[in-house]
Amino acid sequence: MDPVTGPFRRPPGDDPRRRTPPRTPPPDGDPGHGAYGPPPRRRPGRLPPTARHTRPYPEDPGAGGAGTGDTDVDAREDDDPAPSKITVTRVAAWRARRLTRRGAQAFHRAASADGADRSGLTALTYAWMANYASDATLAVALANTLFFSAASAESKSRVALYLLITVAPFALVAPVIGPLLDRLQQGRRAAMAVSTAGQGALAVVLALYMDTWALYPAALGIMVLSKSFGVLKAAVTPRVLPPGITLVTTNSRLTVFGLVASGVAGGVAAGVAWLFGSPGAAWLTAAICLAAVWLCLRIPAWVEVTEGEVPTRILPVPGIEEAPPKRSPLTRDVVTALWANGTIRSLTGFLMLFAAFVVKNETEGAPGDQLVLLGVVGAAAGAGGFLGNFVGARQRFGRPRVLMVVCLLLALVAVVLAAVVTGLVTAAVAALVAATTSALLKVCLDAVVQRDLPEAGRASAFGRSETILQLSWVFGGALGVLLPPTWWIGFTVIGAVVALGTVQTVLITRGSSMLPRRRRAPEPEPGRARR
């Protein structure tokens, strides 16, 4: 039996393409024919190409089967052949379809990498991206409304009303929401879905009553529900953690995906607002929230399992020990990370509102200039968030206390520079540094919580720490609203706040504090009753 070189092939020498065609005998009497030798051997021609929808035959049995990812991708791409009639429009549309498909496939691979699709992290990622997208579209919807115009220097009463309705309630609601959600042991998926559904309903109210005072309570409700969603997400994340990656990498990944969704949704919302006005962006927010409800319900059911979970205590009470302990106290590194993150969150909250109000005050009557200047500050903050998460995900955090102090010092230097050299450029630099250090410190907080706290207490710790960070943001935002819209005044005040936070963080690392400690009341002597 003649050997073969592979499946679907003929034995050597049996290829019809390699056979020499028969020669026609020369005619009788053809002069000079014998002076030439035989004709040269021709190179065999190629076989005609197969159809686009068929796969090539494998060289080895079993190779290139249905389980190979590259072949599947090529086959899916070949499902959309090139147009038969070549025109510029058709080729451009075909190229756009192929690039969009490749981008969607790459995005899905990134979202489901490291076993995230099996652990449930991919479903949480999509829900978190929808929350970021709704926040971005809401900001675009409120950009040219009374929500920001109320903070102009024309009316101090309107500024006070703005602060009362939109910012101050956070200081009352956040301490209630955090512990309440921390005690919510069942139904967290449903709570996340209800939160996004409430945002969608209030976005509809916002779209219908954009030019009335109903704007303020509707905007307040959306922000409160969005922050509640963040607290729930922080508590759910440890339960969908894949076994191959750490909590630090997971949170960094979620933040990066959220920032991407925020940028894309913000751009789309800007186009919708340009075409249909602010109500159009509000309707887009409602549509995104409706999709987020479905994404929340797709999170796996095992996030509801809280057996063995231990709640945490944010601040240990000196001199009082619980026997047996009912709550897991936080370590010194965790408390230090909370102080450092709270300080930076107050700076980011301040910059978000103060920069918007100053830009509006300085460019009154020029909405195009306002949009460009706010875009500069927003782009700097977005770039800082990407940079901080990119660097933080690759850090080992061997000495987290040093990193915390260094980040606070960098932020303090940027704020002092913005206070001395006033202008939009230094404000953008401060926003870049603040966003970068905020992302780094949040990753550092995740790292020390994962290292120092038992697994049973991490979900509660993340939920309660998120509440503290939201309160810090509210404090900075309140300063940004109340202070006069002047660069040097605002940055001087927030610089003092950052300096105090830095000093307190350094003292915490050394076991001390600027705050007075709570002491235990003296016990009465035996036989003597209390008065």
Secondary structure, DSSP 8 states (H G I E B T S, - for coil): ----SSTT---TT--GGGS--------TT-TTGGGS---------------TTS----SSTTTT-TT-HHHHHHHHHHTS---SS--HHHHHHHHHHHHHHHHHHHHHHHHTGGGHHHHTHHHHHHHHHHHHHHHHHHHHHTTTSHHHHTTSTT-HHHHHHHIIIIIHHHHHHHHHHHHHHHH--S-HHHHHHHHHHHHHHHHHHHHHTTTSTTHHHHHHHHHHHHHHHHHHHHHHGGGG--TTS-HHHHHHHHHHHHHHHHHHHHHHHHHHHHHH-HHHHHHHHHHHHHHHHHHHHTS-GGGG--TT---EESS--TT---SS-SSEE--HHHHHHHHHHHHHHHHHHHHHHHHHHHHHHHTTT-HHHHHHHHHHHHHHHHHHHHHHHHHHTT---SSHHHHHHHHHHHHHHHHHHHHHS-SHHHHHHHHHHHHHHHHHHHHHHHHHHHHHS-HHHHHHHHHHHHHHHHHHHHHHHHHHHHS-S-HHHHHHHHHHHHHHHHHHHHHHHTT--SS----------TT----
